[in-house]
Every structure is written in C-alpha cells, then in structure tokens.
Amino acid sequence: MAPQPTRGSFKFDKYYLVMEALRSSGFAITEHAPDPMPRAWLEAVHCPDYVEQVFNANVPRDKERRIGFPVTERIASRVRHTNGGTWLAAKLAMVHGFAANSAAGSHHALHDTGAGYCVFNDLAVTANRLLAEGDARRVLIVDCDVHQGDGTASLMAGREDVFTLSFHAEKNFPARKARSTLDVALPDGVGDYTYLEMLEQHLPGIMESFSPDIVLYQAGVDPHEDDKLGRLALSDAGLVARDRYVVDQAYGKGLPIASALGGGYGTDQRKVAARHARSMLAMAFPLAPLDELKRVEAVFTGV
C-alpha cells in the first residue's frame, strides 16, 4: 500500500476508506499490493523533465495549482504505486478476466503536467506498456467518469492501436475538451435510461469494429445523482447497471477488463467510498443482487 499523502483540497482518505468498505462488505475479495511503476514506463508517455520534477518533489507551483495539491515526496511515492496498480490490475485481468485498482483513474494528466487531481496518467501508461510488452495489439479505454478523459485522449491521440471512448457531462470540467476517438457528451441531468441507452448505442459497435484485446475501464462514480461535482443523475441501480453492462460487453467478446477507481466526490467520504466499493463488487460479482450490494453502504456508513 502506498504511504498516505499529506492532506490538501483533495480528499485522499477516500482511497483508504474504499479498502475498508471492501473488507467489511462480506464479499470474498483478494488483495494485491502493486509495485511502483518504473520510471522508464512513465517517461515513455510523460515528459521526462516532468517525471523528474515529480520524483524530486520539485513540481513548479503553476503545475501544482493545475493538479490541485502540492506534490510532496509522499505524493510522488503514492502516484507511482497507484499507477503500478492499474498495470497490475491489467495483468491480473488477463489471468482472471476482471481485476480492479482501488485507486487511480488519473485521466486528466497530460504529457508535461498533471491536472484535475491527476499527476501521472495510469490509463495511458498502462495501455502503452501493454502494447510495448506485446500483451495486446489493440487496447480499448472506456471512460465513464463524469469528466472527459482529456489527458488520456491527448496522450493517445493519433494511435491506431488505442481507442479512447469517453462518456461525460458536456458542461463539466475540463472547459476545453480534448478529442477522444469517440466522445459522447451528455447534457445535464441525464439519468439511468438515457445513459444506458447511449452505452448500448455505441459500445457494442466499437467492440466489434475495433476488436480490442483488453479493455481498461475508468469506472468513476461521479455520474451519481448525489455527487458533489457531477452534473448527471444516475441512481445506485443505474451505476450498477452501467458497470455490469461494460463488463458484460467485454466478457461477451472473451476480453479481460481492468477497472480504475476514477472520480467520486461528496461531503461524506464514507458514502463516496462505499459507492466506489459497490461499483467494484458489482463488476466482480455480476450475479449479486442489488439489495446485497446496497448493504455494503448500509454496513459501512451505519445508515
């Protein structure tokens, strides 16, 4: 487990609470501790000068402001481990079908800077490494965070071996969007029915035409109707249906799928953490009833 970072405007304790929620859920889970992402793998995607700044905890203030918190030595260690977690999840998914990183999903990080609470882009780094290692010929990145995956789109732009698909709130951060392979920009207030309808309209065709070897899934829970920074209106059942649909599409093609945590924001961190835990459990246990999954939040929050 990466060392806990210093506090800032970003609520880092969410990640520890997610693990507590999973452990108290009653579901049989297996935990793995990732190795830190090798520096050379990060530099294959990010500017080496920026990687150096992060490793030395010497990130310029303008970049720290863009990230949203100071990049200390502990943060530098943490982001190396969380990036390693997405790589490990991808490798485990290739063996077991599905695996989840209980952190990361840092889809706003760009070539020479972080942004939007993201330091290094684990999705882009993992996709690049899977291709470089020969573990895959084509990688599909499905981003269902409420915010567009602008960093991932930018870093993977022009590559024929990576398809970036982003479902996001059109009027949400970032103000200036990048161009994904396909962007599905949703108006404010979209709920379960329309969201799932749009997924069904686009995802199967992309799976068929692009023919990926693995799916990396940004499983942010911030499209939830109670999210502090979201502009969409998915219910608990809608988020579960979304996650299971993406996983089912991958399984239907015999593809491994690895998920990253992504965004989720609120004043009650235990509720947000329980939402993330429920998302991961819904994907790992596709036959578990919704009531059983919702008990995860009830047990963890005492509500």
C-alpha positions in Angstrom: 0.0 0.0 0.0 1.3 3.4 -0.8 2.1 5.8 2.1 -0.8 8.1 2.9 -0.2 11.6 1.5 -0.5 14.9 3.2 -3.9 16.5 3.1 -4.9 19.2 0.7 -8.1 20.2 -1.0 -8.4 16.7 -2.4 -9.8 14.1 -0.1 -7.1 11.4 -0.1 -8.6 9.5 2.7 -11.3 8.2 0.3 -8.9 5.6 -1.0 -8.3 4.1 2.4 -12.0 4.1 3.1 -12.7 2.3 -0.1 -10.5 -0.6 1.1 -12.2 -0.6 4.5 -15.6 -0.7 2.7 -14.5 -3.7 0.6 -13.0 -5.5 3.6 -16.2 -5.1 5.6 -18.5 -6.0 2.7 -18.7 -9.7 3.4 -17.7 -10.5 -0.3 -14.7 -12.7 -0.9 -12.1 -10.4 -2.3 -8.4 -11.0 -2.9 -6.0 -8.1 -2.4 -2.7 -7.5 -4.2 -0.1 -4.9 -3.4 1.4 -3.2 -6.6 5.0 -2.4 -7.3 5.7 1.2 -8.1 5.5 2.0 -11.8 9.1 2.0 -13.3 10.3 5.4 -14.2 11.1 4.4 -17.7 7.5 3.4 -18.3 6.3 6.8 -17.1 8.8 8.6 -19.3 7.5 6.6 -22.3 4.3 8.6 -22.0 5.1 11.7 -19.9 7.8 14.3 -20.5 11.0 13.1 -18.7 11.5 16.6 -17.3 8.1 16.5 -15.7 8.7 12.9 -14.3 11.9 14.2 -12.8 10.0 17.1 -11.2 7.6 14.7 -9.6 10.2 12.2 -8.5 12.2 15.0 -6.8 9.0 16.6 -5.3 10.0 19.8 -7.2 7.0 20.4 -9.3 6.6 24.1 -10.2 3.8 25.9 -8.4 1.8 26.6 -11.5 1.7 22.9 -12.2 0.8 22.1 -8.6 -2.1 24.6 -8.9 -3.3 22.8 -12.0 -3.0 19.5 -10.2 -4.9 20.7 -7.2 -2.4 19.8 -4.4 1.3 20.0 -3.5 3.4 17.2 -4.9 5.4 16.1 -1.9 7.7 13.1 -1.6 4.9 11.0 -0.2 2.6 12.0 -3.1 5.4 11.1 -5.6 5.6 7.6 -4.0 1.8 7.2 -3.9 1.3 8.0 -7.6 4.0 5.6 -8.6 2.2 2.9 -6.7 -1.3 3.8 -7.9 0.0 3.7 -11.5 1.5 0.4 -10.8 -1.9 -0.7 -9.5 -3.5 -0.2 -12.9 -0.7 -2.1 -14.6 -1.2 -5.0 -12.0 -4.9 -4.9 -12.5 -4.5 -5.3 -16.3 -2.1 -8.3 -15.8 -4.4 -9.9 -13.3 -7.4 -9.4 -15.6 -5.6 -11.3 -18.3 -5.5 -14.3 -15.9 -8.8 -14.0 -14.1 -11.0 -12.0 -16.5 -11.5 -9.0 -14.2 -9.5 -7.0 -11.7 -9.8 -3.6 -10.2 -7.4 -0.9 -9.0 -8.8 0.6 -5.8 -7.2 3.9 -6.7 -6.0 5.9 -9.8 -8.0 6.5 -13.0 -5.9 9.7 -13.4 -7.3 10.6 -16.8 -6.6 14.4 -16.7 -2.8 14.1 -16.5 -1.1 15.4 -19.7 2.3 15.0 -21.3 4.2 17.6 -19.3 1.9 18.3 -16.4 -0.7 16.9 -14.1 -4.2 18.4 -13.9 -7.5 17.9 -12.1 -6.2 15.9 -9.1 -4.1 13.7 -11.5 -0.3 13.5 -11.5 0.5 10.7 -13.9 -2.0 9.1 -16.3 -2.2 5.4 -15.3 -4.6 4.5 -18.1 -2.3 5.8 -20.8 0.9 4.5 -19.2 -0.7 1.0 -18.8 -2.1 1.0 -22.4 1.3 2.0 -23.8 3.1 -0.7 -21.8 0.6 -3.5 -22.7 1.3 -2.7 -26.3 5.1 -2.3 -25.9 5.3 -5.7 -24.0 3.3 -7.4 -26.7 0.5 -8.3 -24.2 -2.0 -6.7 -26.6 -2.2 -5.5 -30.1 -5.2 -3.1 -29.5 -6.4 -1.5 -26.3 -9.8 0.0 -25.7 -10.1 2.6 -23.0 -13.7 3.1 -21.8 -14.1 6.2 -19.7 -17.4 6.6 -17.9 -16.2 9.3 -15.4 -18.5 12.3 -15.4 -15.5 14.4 -16.6 -14.0 13.9 -20.0 -10.8 11.9 -20.1 -8.9 14.8 -21.8 -5.4 13.7 -20.7 -5.9 10.1 -21.9 -7.3 11.4 -25.2 -4.4 13.8 -25.7 -1.7 11.2 -24.8 -3.2 8.5 -27.0 -4.2 10.8 -29.9 -3.3 9.5 -33.4 -2.6 5.9 -32.3 -4.4 3.3 -34.3 -3.8 0.7 -31.6 -5.6 2.5 -28.8 -9.3 3.6 -28.9 -10.4 6.2 -26.4 -14.1 6.3 -25.6 -15.4 9.0 -23.2 -18.9 9.3 -21.8 -19.1 12.5 -19.9 -21.2 15.6 -18.9 -20.8 18.1 -21.7 -20.7 21.2 -19.5 -18.4 19.7 -16.8 -14.7 20.0 -16.3 -12.5 20.4 -18.3 -13.8 23.5 -20.0 -11.6 22.8 -23.0 -12.1 19.3 -24.1 -9.6 17.1 -26.0 -10.7 14.9 -28.9 -11.1 11.2 -27.9 -11.5 8.6 -30.6 -15.2 9.0 -29.8 -16.7 11.4 -27.3 -20.3 11.0 -26.1 -21.1 14.4 -24.4 -24.2 14.2 -22.3 -26.5 17.1 -21.3 -27.0 18.0 -17.6 -29.4 15.8 -15.7 -29.2 12.6 -17.8 -30.5 9.7 -15.8 -30.3 5.9 -15.9 -32.4 5.2 -19.0 -30.8 7.7 -21.4 -27.3 6.9 -20.2 -27.6 3.2 -20.6 -29.3 3.7 -24.0 -26.3 5.7 -25.1 -23.9 3.0 -23.9 -25.9 0.4 -25.8 -25.8 2.6 -28.9 -22.1 2.9 -29.0 -20.1 0.3 -27.1 -21.1 -2.9 -28.9 -20.2 -1.5 -32.3 -16.9 -0.3 -31.1 -16.1 -3.6 -29.6 -16.9 -5.2 -32.9 -15.2 -2.9 -35.3 -12.0 -2.1 -33.2 -11.6 -5.6 -31.9 -9.5 -4.9 -28.8 -7.5 -7.4 -26.9 -8.2 -5.8 -23.5 -10.4 -3.2 -22.0 -9.3 -0.6 -19.5 -12.3 0.9 -17.7 -12.4 4.3 -16.0 -15.2 3.5 -13.5 -15.8 6.9 -11.9 -18.9 7.0 -9.7 -19.3 10.8 -10.1 -22.2 10.5 -12.6 -24.2 9.6 -9.5 -27.2 11.9 -8.7 -25.7 12.9 -5.3 -22.2 13.6 -6.5 -20.8 16.9 -5.4 -19.0 17.6 -8.7 -21.2 15.7 -11.2 -24.0 17.1 -13.5 -25.6 13.8 -14.3 -28.3 11.9 -12.4 -27.6 8.1 -12.3 -29.1 6.2 -9.4 -27.4 3.5 -7.4 -29.1 0.9 -9.6 -28.1 2.9 -12.7 -24.4 2.9 -11.8 -24.5 -0.9 -11.1 -26.2 -1.4 -14.5 -23.6 0.8 -16.2 -20.7 -1.1 -14.7 -22.2 -4.5 -15.4 -23.0 -3.6 -19.0 -19.4 -2.6 -19.7 -18.1 -5.8 -18.1 -20.7 -7.9 -19.9 -19.7 -6.5 -23.2 -16.1 -7.4 -22.5 -16.9 -10.9 -21.3 -19.1 -11.4 -24.3 -16.1 -10.9 -26.5 -13.9 -13.0 -24.3 -11.9 -10.0 -23.3 -10.1 -9.2 -20.0 -11.2 -6.0 -18.3 -9.4 -4.0 -15.7 -11.0 -1.0 -13.9 -9.6 2.0 -12.2 -11.4 3.9 -9.5 -11.9 7.3 -11.1 -13.9 10.2 -9.6 -16.4 10.4 -6.8 -16.9 13.4 -4.6 -19.1 14.4 -1.7 -19.1 15.8 1.9 -19.4 12.4 3.4 -16.3 10.4 2.4 -17.7 7.1 3.8 -20.7 7.3 1.4 -18.5 8.1 -1.5 -16.1 5.2 -0.6 -19.0 2.8 -0.3 -20.2 3.9 -3.7 -16.8 3.0 -5.2 -16.7 -0.3 -3.3 -20.2 -1.2 -4.6 -19.1 -0.4 -8.2 -16.1 -2.8 -7.9 -18.2 -5.5 -6.3 -20.9 -5.2 -8.9 -18.3 -5.9 -11.6 -16.5 -8.7 -9.7 -19.8 -10.4 -8.7 -22.2 -9.9 -11.6 -24.9 -12.1 -10.1 -25.0 -10.4 -6.7 -28.5 -8.8 -6.2 -28.7 -5.0 -5.9 -30.0 -5.2 -2.4 -27.0 -7.2 -1.3 -24.7 -4.6 -3.0 -26.5 -1.7 -1.3 -26.0 -3.3 2.1 -22.3 -2.5 1.6 -23.1 1.2 2.1 -25.5 0.5 5.0 -23.0 -1.6 6.9 -20.1 0.8 6.2 -21.9 4.1 6.9 -24.2 2.9 9.6 -27.2 4.3 7.6 
